[in-house]
Amino acid sequence: MVEQDGKLAGMLEPPDMVKNINGNRKVREIMRPGFVTAYPGDNMDDVAQQMVIFNAENIIVVDGVDSRKPIGTLWLWKAPTR
C-alpha cells in the first residue's frame, strides 16, 4: 500500500485478504506495516538471505534515491512438490 504521496506504507498479501474477505475493513486496517525492502543494485544472495532471516515471502524493491518509493516486488516462488 502506498500513501497519496507515493510513499510506501505497508504490505497486503493474499493470506491477509483471505482472513478478512467477509469483513468490511479498509486496507489500512489489515495491511502489514512492517516489510522488507531491497534496492535495485542489491546482490540477490543478500536479498535471499534477508528473506530467510525475516521469513518474508516477498520483498519490496524501492528507489535507490527515495527508500520509501516502491518500484517493484520480488516474490518467493515455491516449486510444487509431487
HTML snippet that shows the backbone in 3Dmol.js (N, CA, C, O; Angstrom):
<script src="https://3Dmol.org/build/3Dmol-min.js"></script>
<div id="view" style="width:600px;height:400px;position:relative"></div>
<script>
const pdb = `
ATOM      1  N   MET A   1       0.838  -1.159   0.000  1.00  0.00           N
ATOM      2  CA  MET A   1       0.000   0.000   0.000  1.00  0.00           C
ATOM      3  C   MET A   1       0.890   1.230   0.000  1.00  0.00           C
ATOM      4  O   MET A   1       1.908   1.271   0.691  1.00  0.00           O
ATOM      5  N   VAL A   2       0.506   2.221  -0.769  1.00  0.00           N
ATOM      6  CA  VAL A   2       1.242   3.479  -0.791  1.00  0.00           C
ATOM      7  C   VAL A   2       0.328   4.608  -0.343  1.00  0.00           C
ATOM      8  O   VAL A   2      -0.888   4.570  -0.530  1.00  0.00           O
ATOM      9  N   GLU A   3       0.946   5.596   0.245  1.00  0.00           N
ATOM     10  CA  GLU A   3       0.212   6.788   0.655  1.00  0.00           C
ATOM     11  C   GLU A   3      -0.098   7.630  -0.582  1.00  0.00           C
ATOM     12  O   GLU A   3       0.360   7.312  -1.680  1.00  0.00           O
ATOM     13  N   GLN A   4      -0.856   8.678  -0.413  1.00  0.00           N
ATOM     14  CA  GLN A   4      -1.204   9.554  -1.538  1.00  0.00           C
ATOM     15  C   GLN A   4       0.024  10.182  -2.182  1.00  0.00           C
ATOM     16  O   GLN A   4       0.014  10.506  -3.370  1.00  0.00           O
ATOM     17  N   ASP A   5       1.095  10.356  -1.384  1.00  0.00           N
ATOM     18  CA  ASP A   5       2.309  10.966  -1.922  1.00  0.00           C
ATOM     19  C   ASP A   5       3.228   9.938  -2.588  1.00  0.00           C
ATOM     20  O   ASP A   5       4.337  10.275  -3.002  1.00  0.00           O
ATOM     21  N   GLY A   6       2.764   8.671  -2.693  1.00  0.00           N
ATOM     22  CA  GLY A   6       3.543   7.636  -3.345  1.00  0.00           C
ATOM     23  C   GLY A   6       4.523   6.918  -2.441  1.00  0.00           C
ATOM     24  O   GLY A   6       5.283   6.070  -2.909  1.00  0.00           O
ATOM     25  N   LYS A   7       4.525   7.234  -1.174  1.00  0.00           N
ATOM     26  CA  LYS A   7       5.434   6.601  -0.218  1.00  0.00           C
ATOM     27  C   LYS A   7       4.851   5.283   0.285  1.00  0.00           C
ATOM     28  O   LYS A   7       3.643   5.161   0.491  1.00  0.00           O
ATOM     29  N   LEU A   8       5.715   4.317   0.474  1.00  0.00           N
ATOM     30  CA  LEU A   8       5.319   3.001   0.940  1.00  0.00           C
ATOM     31  C   LEU A   8       4.812   3.059   2.373  1.00  0.00           C
ATOM     32  O   LEU A   8       5.459   3.639   3.246  1.00  0.00           O
ATOM     33  N   ALA A   9       3.644   2.450   2.613  1.00  0.00           N
ATOM     34  CA  ALA A   9       3.046   2.473   3.946  1.00  0.00           C
ATOM     35  C   ALA A   9       2.901   1.080   4.532  1.00  0.00           C
ATOM     36  O   ALA A   9       2.929   0.922   5.753  1.00  0.00           O
ATOM     37  N   GLY A  10       2.747   0.068   3.690  1.00  0.00           N
ATOM     38  CA  GLY A  10       2.559  -1.279   4.204  1.00  0.00           C
ATOM     39  C   GLY A  10       2.388  -2.283   3.095  1.00  0.00           C
ATOM     40  O   GLY A  10       2.419  -1.947   1.911  1.00  0.00           O
ATOM     41  N   MET A  11       2.204  -3.535   3.503  1.00  0.00           N
ATOM     42  CA  MET A  11       2.093  -4.641   2.566  1.00  0.00           C
ATOM     43  C   MET A  11       0.792  -5.389   2.832  1.00  0.00           C
ATOM     44  O   MET A  11       0.403  -5.590   3.983  1.00  0.00           O
ATOM     45  N   LEU A  12       0.133  -5.790   1.770  1.00  0.00           N
ATOM     46  CA  LEU A  12      -1.076  -6.596   1.876  1.00  0.00           C
ATOM     47  C   LEU A  12      -0.851  -7.836   1.025  1.00  0.00           C
ATOM     48  O   LEU A  12      -0.666  -7.744  -0.189  1.00  0.00           O
ATOM     49  N   GLU A  13      -0.867  -9.006   1.677  1.00  0.00           N
ATOM     50  CA  GLU A  13      -0.607 -10.256   0.983  1.00  0.00           C
ATOM     51  C   GLU A  13      -1.887 -11.088   0.919  1.00  0.00           C
ATOM     52  O   GLU A  13      -2.821 -10.852   1.685  1.00  0.00           O
ATOM     53  N   PRO A  14      -1.934 -12.066   0.003  1.00  0.00           N
ATOM     54  CA  PRO A  14      -3.143 -12.891  -0.125  1.00  0.00           C
ATOM     55  C   PRO A  14      -3.655 -13.476   1.190  1.00  0.00           C
ATOM     56  O   PRO A  14      -4.863 -13.436   1.422  1.00  0.00           O
ATOM     57  N   PRO A  15      -2.794 -14.023   2.069  1.00  0.00           N
ATOM     58  CA  PRO A  15      -3.344 -14.554   3.331  1.00  0.00           C
ATOM     59  C   PRO A  15      -4.077 -13.489   4.161  1.00  0.00           C
ATOM     60  O   PRO A  15      -5.066 -13.788   4.831  1.00  0.00           O
ATOM     61  N   ASP A  16      -3.586 -12.260   4.110  1.00  0.00           N
ATOM     62  CA  ASP A  16      -4.250 -11.173   4.839  1.00  0.00           C
ATOM     63  C   ASP A  16      -5.642 -10.928   4.270  1.00  0.00           C
ATOM     64  O   ASP A  16      -6.599 -10.714   5.014  1.00  0.00           O
ATOM     65  N   MET A  17      -5.743 -10.960   2.945  1.00  0.00           N
ATOM     66  CA  MET A  17      -7.030 -10.712   2.298  1.00  0.00           C
ATOM     67  C   MET A  17      -8.008 -11.847   2.568  1.00  0.00           C
ATOM     68  O   MET A  17      -9.186 -11.607   2.834  1.00  0.00           O
ATOM     69  N   VAL A  18      -7.515 -13.097   2.499  1.00  0.00           N
ATOM     70  CA  VAL A  18      -8.386 -14.253   2.727  1.00  0.00           C
ATOM     71  C   VAL A  18      -8.959 -14.228   4.138  1.00  0.00           C
ATOM     72  O   VAL A  18     -10.141 -14.510   4.336  1.00  0.00           O
ATOM     73  N   LYS A  19      -8.122 -13.890   5.120  1.00  0.00           N
ATOM     74  CA  LYS A  19      -8.579 -13.843   6.511  1.00  0.00           C
ATOM     75  C   LYS A  19      -9.643 -12.774   6.724  1.00  0.00           C
ATOM     76  O   LYS A  19     -10.432 -12.864   7.664  1.00  0.00           O
ATOM     77  N   ASN A  20      -9.671 -11.773   5.868  1.00  0.00           N
ATOM     78  CA  ASN A  20     -10.572 -10.637   6.062  1.00  0.00           C
ATOM     79  C   ASN A  20     -11.567 -10.471   4.930  1.00  0.00           C
ATOM     80  O   ASN A  20     -12.126  -9.387   4.759  1.00  0.00           O
ATOM     81  N   ILE A  21     -11.801 -11.519   4.153  1.00  0.00           N
ATOM     82  CA  ILE A  21     -12.637 -11.415   2.961  1.00  0.00           C
ATOM     83  C   ILE A  21     -14.091 -11.067   3.263  1.00  0.00           C
ATOM     84  O   ILE A  21     -14.736 -10.385   2.467  1.00  0.00           O
ATOM     85  N   ASN A  22     -14.612 -11.517   4.386  1.00  0.00           N
ATOM     86  CA  ASN A  22     -16.012 -11.251   4.710  1.00  0.00           C
ATOM     87  C   ASN A  22     -16.204  -9.988   5.530  1.00  0.00           C
ATOM     88  O   ASN A  22     -17.335  -9.611   5.839  1.00  0.00           O
ATOM     89  N   GLY A  23     -15.132  -9.346   5.875  1.00  0.00           N
ATOM     90  CA  GLY A  23     -15.238  -8.132   6.673  1.00  0.00           C
ATOM     91  C   GLY A  23     -15.363  -6.909   5.790  1.00  0.00           C
ATOM     92  O   GLY A  23     -15.054  -6.954   4.599  1.00  0.00           O
ATOM     93  N   ASN A  24     -15.802  -5.853   6.360  1.00  0.00           N
ATOM     94  CA  ASN A  24     -15.907  -4.592   5.638  1.00  0.00           C
ATOM     95  C   ASN A  24     -14.797  -3.673   6.144  1.00  0.00           C
ATOM     96  O   ASN A  24     -15.037  -2.536   6.549  1.00  0.00           O
ATOM     97  N   ARG A  25     -13.577  -4.206   6.105  1.00  0.00           N
ATOM     98  CA  ARG A  25     -12.456  -3.459   6.648  1.00  0.00           C
ATOM     99  C   ARG A  25     -11.697  -2.753   5.545  1.00  0.00           C
ATOM    100  O   ARG A  25     -11.734  -3.164   4.385  1.00  0.00           O
ATOM    101  N   LYS A  26     -11.025  -1.712   5.909  1.00  0.00           N
ATOM    102  CA  LYS A  26     -10.208  -0.951   4.963  1.00  0.00           C
ATOM    103  C   LYS A  26      -8.820  -1.575   4.881  1.00  0.00           C
ATOM    104  O   LYS A  26      -8.361  -2.224   5.821  1.00  0.00           O
ATOM    105  N   VAL A  27      -8.161  -1.370   3.747  1.00  0.00           N
ATOM    106  CA  VAL A  27      -6.827  -1.919   3.532  1.00  0.00           C
ATOM    107  C   VAL A  27      -5.893  -1.514   4.664  1.00  0.00           C
ATOM    108  O   VAL A  27      -5.118  -2.340   5.148  1.00  0.00           O
ATOM    109  N   ARG A  28      -5.954  -0.278   5.086  1.00  0.00           N
ATOM    110  CA  ARG A  28      -5.068   0.222   6.148  1.00  0.00           C
ATOM    111  C   ARG A  28      -5.226  -0.581   7.440  1.00  0.00           C
ATOM    112  O   ARG A  28      -4.276  -0.710   8.212  1.00  0.00           O
ATOM    113  N   GLU A  29      -6.407  -1.113   7.670  1.00  0.00           N
ATOM    114  CA  GLU A  29      -6.668  -1.855   8.906  1.00  0.00           C
ATOM    115  C   GLU A  29      -6.066  -3.262   8.892  1.00  0.00           C
ATOM    116  O   GLU A  29      -5.795  -3.826   9.952  1.00  0.00           O
ATOM    117  N   ILE A  30      -5.854  -3.831   7.708  1.00  0.00           N
ATOM    118  CA  ILE A  30      -5.337  -5.198   7.658  1.00  0.00           C
ATOM    119  C   ILE A  30      -3.942  -5.310   7.050  1.00  0.00           C
ATOM    120  O   ILE A  30      -3.351  -6.389   7.074  1.00  0.00           O
ATOM    121  N   MET A  31      -3.412  -4.234   6.514  1.00  0.00           N
ATOM    122  CA  MET A  31      -2.073  -4.293   5.923  1.00  0.00           C
ATOM    123  C   MET A  31      -1.023  -4.525   6.999  1.00  0.00           C
ATOM    124  O   MET A  31      -1.242  -4.256   8.180  1.00  0.00           O
ATOM    125  N   ARG A  32       0.100  -5.022   6.567  1.00  0.00           N
ATOM    126  CA  ARG A  32       1.239  -5.206   7.450  1.00  0.00           C
ATOM    127  C   ARG A  32       2.132  -3.972   7.352  1.00  0.00           C
ATOM    128  O   ARG A  32       2.658  -3.674   6.280  1.00  0.00           O
ATOM    129  N   PRO A  33       2.305  -3.251   8.463  1.00  0.00           N
ATOM    130  CA  PRO A  33       3.130  -2.042   8.389  1.00  0.00           C
ATOM    131  C   PRO A  33       4.614  -2.357   8.273  1.00  0.00           C
ATOM    132  O   PRO A  33       5.390  -1.518   7.815  1.00  0.00           O
ATOM    133  N   GLY A  34       5.018  -3.554   8.679  1.00  0.00           N
ATOM    134  CA  GLY A  34       6.420  -3.943   8.564  1.00  0.00           C
ATOM    135  C   GLY A  34       6.665  -4.680   7.261  1.00  0.00           C
ATOM    136  O   GLY A  34       5.853  -5.515   6.863  1.00  0.00           O
ATOM    137  N   PHE A  35       7.747  -4.392   6.604  1.00  0.00           N
ATOM    138  CA  PHE A  35       8.059  -5.029   5.332  1.00  0.00           C
ATOM    139  C   PHE A  35       9.560  -4.988   5.122  1.00  0.00           C
ATOM    140  O   PHE A  35      10.257  -4.150   5.693  1.00  0.00           O
ATOM    141  N   VAL A  36      10.047  -5.898   4.302  1.00  0.00           N
ATOM    142  CA  VAL A  36      11.463  -5.968   3.978  1.00  0.00           C
ATOM    143  C   VAL A  36      11.656  -5.313   2.623  1.00  0.00           C
ATOM    144  O   VAL A  36      10.887  -5.555   1.692  1.00  0.00           O
ATOM    145  N   THR A  37      12.678  -4.488   2.517  1.00  0.00           N
ATOM    146  CA  THR A  37      12.932  -3.795   1.254  1.00  0.00           C
ATOM    147  C   THR A  37      14.317  -4.134   0.710  1.00  0.00           C
ATOM    148  O   THR A  37      15.204  -4.581   1.438  1.00  0.00           O
ATOM    149  N   ALA A  38      14.468  -3.910  -0.577  1.00  0.00           N
ATOM    150  CA  ALA A  38      15.748  -4.076  -1.255  1.00  0.00           C
ATOM    151  C   ALA A  38      15.881  -2.946  -2.266  1.00  0.00           C
ATOM    152  O   ALA A  38      14.892  -2.328  -2.661  1.00  0.00           O
ATOM    153  N   TYR A  39      17.102  -2.688  -2.673  1.00  0.00           N
ATOM    154  CA  TYR A  39      17.382  -1.689  -3.705  1.00  0.00           C
ATOM    155  C   TYR A  39      17.719  -2.396  -5.015  1.00  0.00           C
ATOM    156  O   TYR A  39      18.152  -3.548  -4.994  1.00  0.00           O
ATOM    157  N   PRO A  40      17.529  -1.732  -6.148  1.00  0.00           N
ATOM    158  CA  PRO A  40      17.780  -2.372  -7.441  1.00  0.00           C
ATOM    159  C   PRO A  40      19.203  -2.927  -7.579  1.00  0.00           C
ATOM    160  O   PRO A  40      19.397  -3.929  -8.268  1.00  0.00           O
ATOM    161  N   GLY A  41      20.176  -2.319  -6.959  1.00  0.00           N
ATOM    162  CA  GLY A  41      21.558  -2.766  -7.083  1.00  0.00           C
ATOM    163  C   GLY A  41      21.992  -3.796  -6.061  1.00  0.00           C
ATOM    164  O   GLY A  41      23.154  -4.202  -6.052  1.00  0.00           O
ATOM    165  N   ASP A  42      21.066  -4.237  -5.181  1.00  0.00           N
ATOM    166  CA  ASP A  42      21.428  -5.219  -4.157  1.00  0.00           C
ATOM    167  C   ASP A  42      21.764  -6.566  -4.779  1.00  0.00           C
ATOM    168  O   ASP A  42      21.213  -6.943  -5.812  1.00  0.00           O
ATOM    169  N   ASN A  43      22.663  -7.273  -4.145  1.00  0.00           N
ATOM    170  CA  ASN A  43      23.057  -8.612  -4.558  1.00  0.00           C
ATOM    171  C   ASN A  43      21.932  -9.590  -4.216  1.00  0.00           C
ATOM    172  O   ASN A  43      21.395  -9.556  -3.109  1.00  0.00           O
ATOM    173  N   MET A  44      21.576 -10.460  -5.160  1.00  0.00           N
ATOM    174  CA  MET A  44      20.460 -11.384  -4.938  1.00  0.00           C
ATOM    175  C   MET A  44      20.713 -12.364  -3.795  1.00  0.00           C
ATOM    176  O   MET A  44      19.771 -12.768  -3.113  1.00  0.00           O
ATOM    177  N   ASP A  45      21.961 -12.749  -3.578  1.00  0.00           N
ATOM    178  CA  ASP A  45      22.257 -13.627  -2.439  1.00  0.00           C
ATOM    179  C   ASP A  45      21.925 -12.932  -1.126  1.00  0.00           C
ATOM    180  O   ASP A  45      21.383 -13.546  -0.207  1.00  0.00           O
ATOM    181  N   ASP A  46      22.255 -11.642  -1.044  1.00  0.00           N
ATOM    182  CA  ASP A  46      21.949 -10.873   0.166  1.00  0.00           C
ATOM    183  C   ASP A  46      20.437 -10.725   0.354  1.00  0.00           C
ATOM    184  O   ASP A  46      19.929 -10.824   1.471  1.00  0.00           O
ATOM    185  N   VAL A  47      19.735 -10.488  -0.742  1.00  0.00           N
ATOM    186  CA  VAL A  47      18.279 -10.348  -0.678  1.00  0.00           C
ATOM    187  C   VAL A  47      17.651 -11.664  -0.232  1.00  0.00           C
ATOM    188  O   VAL A  47      16.758 -11.664   0.615  1.00  0.00           O
ATOM    189  N   ALA A  48      18.105 -12.778  -0.787  1.00  0.00           N
ATOM    190  CA  ALA A  48      17.580 -14.094  -0.405  1.00  0.00           C
ATOM    191  C   ALA A  48      17.839 -14.357   1.079  1.00  0.00           C
ATOM    192  O   ALA A  48      16.987 -14.913   1.772  1.00  0.00           O
ATOM    193  N   GLN A  49      19.001 -13.962   1.557  1.00  0.00           N
ATOM    194  CA  GLN A  49      19.324 -14.137   2.977  1.00  0.00           C
ATOM    195  C   GLN A  49      18.372 -13.322   3.851  1.00  0.00           C
ATOM    196  O   GLN A  49      17.935 -13.799   4.899  1.00  0.00           O
ATOM    197  N   GLN A  50      18.050 -12.111   3.435  1.00  0.00           N
ATOM    198  CA  GLN A  50      17.108 -11.276   4.183  1.00  0.00           C
ATOM    199  C   GLN A  50      15.718 -11.920   4.209  1.00  0.00           C
ATOM    200  O   GLN A  50      15.010 -11.853   5.214  1.00  0.00           O
ATOM    201  N   MET A  51      15.341 -12.541   3.094  1.00  0.00           N
ATOM    202  CA  MET A  51      14.043 -13.214   3.044  1.00  0.00           C
ATOM    203  C   MET A  51      13.986 -14.352   4.064  1.00  0.00           C
ATOM    204  O   MET A  51      12.960 -14.564   4.709  1.00  0.00           O
ATOM    205  N   VAL A  52      15.088 -15.076   4.203  1.00  0.00           N
ATOM    206  CA  VAL A  52      15.149 -16.172   5.168  1.00  0.00           C
ATOM    207  C   VAL A  52      15.145 -15.621   6.595  1.00  0.00           C
ATOM    208  O   VAL A  52      14.395 -16.098   7.446  1.00  0.00           O
ATOM    209  N   ILE A  53      15.977 -14.627   6.848  1.00  0.00           N
ATOM    210  CA  ILE A  53      16.079 -14.052   8.194  1.00  0.00           C
ATOM    211  C   ILE A  53      14.734 -13.532   8.682  1.00  0.00           C
ATOM    212  O   ILE A  53      14.358 -13.757   9.832  1.00  0.00           O
ATOM    213  N   PHE A  54      14.008 -12.835   7.806  1.00  0.00           N
ATOM    214  CA  PHE A  54      12.746 -12.211   8.198  1.00  0.00           C
ATOM    215  C   PHE A  54      11.518 -13.049   7.824  1.00  0.00           C
ATOM    216  O   PHE A  54      10.383 -12.595   7.971  1.00  0.00           O
ATOM    217  N   ASN A  55      11.753 -14.276   7.338  1.00  0.00           N
ATOM    218  CA  ASN A  55      10.663 -15.156   6.935  1.00  0.00           C
ATOM    219  C   ASN A  55       9.698 -14.425   5.991  1.00  0.00           C
ATOM    220  O   ASN A  55       8.479 -14.496   6.146  1.00  0.00           O
ATOM    221  N   ALA A  56      10.272 -13.730   5.021  1.00  0.00           N
ATOM    222  CA  ALA A  56       9.488 -12.914   4.092  1.00  0.00           C
ATOM    223  C   ALA A  56       9.237 -13.684   2.798  1.00  0.00           C
ATOM    224  O   ALA A  56      10.166 -14.230   2.203  1.00  0.00           O
ATOM    225  N   GLU A  57       7.992 -13.722   2.370  1.00  0.00           N
ATOM    226  CA  GLU A  57       7.665 -14.348   1.090  1.00  0.00           C
ATOM    227  C   GLU A  57       7.868 -13.389  -0.065  1.00  0.00           C
ATOM    228  O   GLU A  57       7.929 -13.804  -1.222  1.00  0.00           O
ATOM    229  N   ASN A  58       7.971 -12.125   0.242  1.00  0.00           N
ATOM    230  CA  ASN A  58       8.231 -11.136  -0.804  1.00  0.00           C
ATOM    231  C   ASN A  58       8.987  -9.959  -0.220  1.00  0.00           C
ATOM    232  O   ASN A  58       8.980  -9.719   0.988  1.00  0.00           O
ATOM    233  N   ILE A  59       9.632  -9.242  -1.103  1.00  0.00           N
ATOM    234  CA  ILE A  59      10.393  -8.057  -0.725  1.00  0.00           C
ATOM    235  C   ILE A  59      10.017  -6.946  -1.688  1.00  0.00           C
ATOM    236  O   ILE A  59       9.887  -7.166  -2.893  1.00  0.00           O
ATOM    237  N   ILE A  60       9.848  -5.772  -1.151  1.00  0.00           N
ATOM    238  CA  ILE A  60       9.525  -4.622  -1.991  1.00  0.00           C
ATOM    239  C   ILE A  60      10.823  -3.950  -2.415  1.00  0.00           C
ATOM    240  O   ILE A  60      11.656  -3.595  -1.581  1.00  0.00           O
ATOM    241  N   VAL A  61      10.982  -3.780  -3.726  1.00  0.00           N
ATOM    242  CA  VAL A  61      12.145  -3.088  -4.260  1.00  0.00           C
ATOM    243  C   VAL A  61      11.823  -1.598  -4.264  1.00  0.00           C
ATOM    244  O   VAL A  61      10.812  -1.169  -4.820  1.00  0.00           O
ATOM    245  N   VAL A  62      12.690  -0.823  -3.640  1.00  0.00           N
ATOM    246  CA  VAL A  62      12.455   0.620  -3.515  1.00  0.00           C
ATOM    247  C   VAL A  62      13.499   1.393  -4.302  1.00  0.00           C
ATOM    248  O   VAL A  62      14.583   0.889  -4.599  1.00  0.00           O
ATOM    249  N   ASP A  63      13.151   2.609  -4.627  1.00  0.00           N
ATOM    250  CA  ASP A  63      14.020   3.504  -5.375  1.00  0.00           C
ATOM    251  C   ASP A  63      15.308   3.757  -4.591  1.00  0.00           C
ATOM    252  O   ASP A  63      15.273   3.933  -3.373  1.00  0.00           O
ATOM    253  N   GLY A  64      16.426   3.773  -5.280  1.00  0.00           N
ATOM    254  CA  GLY A  64      17.714   3.993  -4.622  1.00  0.00           C
ATOM    255  C   GLY A  64      17.857   5.374  -4.016  1.00  0.00           C
ATOM    256  O   GLY A  64      18.640   5.564  -3.085  1.00  0.00           O
ATOM    257  N   VAL A  65      17.112   6.341  -4.529  1.00  0.00           N
ATOM    258  CA  VAL A  65      17.181   7.709  -4.013  1.00  0.00           C
ATOM    259  C   VAL A  65      16.191   7.912  -2.875  1.00  0.00           C
ATOM    260  O   VAL A  65      16.522   8.533  -1.865  1.00  0.00           O
ATOM    261  N   ASP A  66      14.980   7.392  -3.036  1.00  0.00           N
ATOM    262  CA  ASP A  66      13.926   7.547  -2.034  1.00  0.00           C
ATOM    263  C   ASP A  66      13.532   6.170  -1.529  1.00  0.00           C
ATOM    264  O   ASP A  66      12.789   5.450  -2.197  1.00  0.00           O
ATOM    265  N   SER A  67      14.025   5.798  -0.353  1.00  0.00           N
ATOM    266  CA  SER A  67      13.840   4.440   0.155  1.00  0.00           C
ATOM    267  C   SER A  67      12.409   4.126   0.556  1.00  0.00           C
ATOM    268  O   SER A  67      12.144   3.022   1.033  1.00  0.00           O
ATOM    269  N   ARG A  68      11.483   5.048   0.383  1.00  0.00           N
ATOM    270  CA  ARG A  68      10.067   4.774   0.678  1.00  0.00           C
ATOM    271  C   ARG A  68       9.224   4.743  -0.597  1.00  0.00           C
ATOM    272  O   ARG A  68       7.999   4.642  -0.527  1.00  0.00           O
ATOM    273  N   LYS A  69       9.870   4.829  -1.759  1.00  0.00           N
ATOM    274  CA  LYS A  69       9.132   4.810  -3.024  1.00  0.00           C
ATOM    275  C   LYS A  69       9.276   3.435  -3.676  1.00  0.00           C
ATOM    276  O   LYS A  69      10.359   3.094  -4.152  1.00  0.00           O
ATOM    277  N   PRO A  70       8.191   2.627  -3.708  1.00  0.00           N
ATOM    278  CA  PRO A  70       8.279   1.291  -4.295  1.00  0.00           C
ATOM    279  C   PRO A  70       8.375   1.347  -5.813  1.00  0.00           C
ATOM    280  O   PRO A  70       7.703   2.142  -6.469  1.00  0.00           O
ATOM    281  N   ILE A  71       9.233   0.475  -6.356  1.00  0.00           N
ATOM    282  CA  ILE A  71       9.352   0.390  -7.814  1.00  0.00           C
ATOM    283  C   ILE A  71       9.168  -1.040  -8.317  1.00  0.00           C
ATOM    284  O   ILE A  71       9.138  -1.275  -9.525  1.00  0.00           O
ATOM    285  N   GLY A  72       9.044  -2.002  -7.386  1.00  0.00           N
ATOM    286  CA  GLY A  72       8.852  -3.387  -7.800  1.00  0.00           C
ATOM    287  C   GLY A  72       8.738  -4.313  -6.604  1.00  0.00           C
ATOM    288  O   GLY A  72       8.858  -3.892  -5.454  1.00  0.00           O
ATOM    289  N   THR A  73       8.502  -5.595  -6.902  1.00  0.00           N
ATOM    290  CA  THR A  73       8.361  -6.600  -5.855  1.00  0.00           C
ATOM    291  C   THR A  73       9.076  -7.874  -6.278  1.00  0.00           C
ATOM    292  O   THR A  73       9.008  -8.283  -7.437  1.00  0.00           O
ATOM    293  N   LEU A  74       9.756  -8.489  -5.334  1.00  0.00           N
ATOM    294  CA  LEU A  74      10.345  -9.808  -5.534  1.00  0.00           C
ATOM    295  C   LEU A  74       9.518 -10.786  -4.725  1.00  0.00           C
ATOM    296  O   LEU A  74       9.302 -10.591  -3.529  1.00  0.00           O
ATOM    297  N   TRP A  75       9.055 -11.840  -5.382  1.00  0.00           N
ATOM    298  CA  TRP A  75       8.230 -12.845  -4.706  1.00  0.00           C
ATOM    299  C   TRP A  75       8.995 -14.143  -4.593  1.00  0.00           C
ATOM    300  O   TRP A  75       9.747 -14.514  -5.494  1.00  0.00           O
ATOM    301  N   LEU A  76       8.803 -14.821  -3.496  1.00  0.00           N
ATOM    302  CA  LEU A  76       9.365 -16.151  -3.316  1.00  0.00           C
ATOM    303  C   LEU A  76       8.464 -17.136  -4.040  1.00  0.00           C
ATOM    304  O   LEU A  76       7.263 -17.196  -3.780  1.00  0.00           O
ATOM    305  N   TRP A  77       9.041 -17.899  -4.939  1.00  0.00           N
ATOM    306  CA  TRP A  77       8.274 -18.896  -5.677  1.00  0.00           C
ATOM    307  C   TRP A  77       8.611 -20.251  -5.114  1.00  0.00           C
ATOM    308  O   TRP A  77       9.779 -20.634  -5.045  1.00  0.00           O
ATOM    309  N   LYS A  78       7.592 -20.974  -4.713  1.00  0.00           N
ATOM    310  CA  LYS A  78       7.784 -22.316  -4.178  1.00  0.00           C
ATOM    311  C   LYS A  78       7.403 -23.320  -5.243  1.00  0.00           C
ATOM    312  O   LYS A  78       6.274 -23.337  -5.734  1.00  0.00           O
ATOM    313  N   ALA A  79       8.368 -24.158  -5.591  1.00  0.00           N
ATOM    314  CA  ALA A  79       8.110 -25.177  -6.616  1.00  0.00           C
ATOM    315  C   ALA A  79       7.105 -26.196  -6.078  1.00  0.00           C
ATOM    316  O   ALA A  79       7.182 -26.598  -4.917  1.00  0.00           O
ATOM    317  N   PRO A  80       6.176 -26.606  -6.914  1.00  0.00           N
ATOM    318  CA  PRO A  80       5.218 -27.623  -6.469  1.00  0.00           C
ATOM    319  C   PRO A  80       5.934 -28.939  -6.169  1.00  0.00           C
ATOM    320  O   PRO A  80       6.908 -29.300  -6.830  1.00  0.00           O
ATOM    321  N   THR A  81       5.438 -29.631  -5.179  1.00  0.00           N
ATOM    322  CA  THR A  81       6.005 -30.941  -4.838  1.00  0.00           C
ATOM    323  C   THR A  81       5.117 -32.040  -5.393  1.00  0.00           C
ATOM    324  O   THR A  81       3.917 -31.851  -5.591  1.00  0.00           O
ATOM    325  N   ARG A  82       5.705 -33.150  -5.631  1.00  0.00           N
ATOM    326  CA  ARG A  82       4.926 -34.276  -6.192  1.00  0.00           C
ATOM    327  C   ARG A  82       4.466 -35.199  -5.123  1.00  0.00           C
ATOM    328  O   ARG A  82       3.802 -36.195  -5.411  1.00  0.00           O
TER     329      ARG A  82
END
`;
const viewer = $3Dmol.createViewer("view");
viewer.addModel(pdb, "pdb");
viewer.setStyle({}, {cartoon: {color: "spectrum"}});
viewer.zoomTo();
viewer.render();
</script>
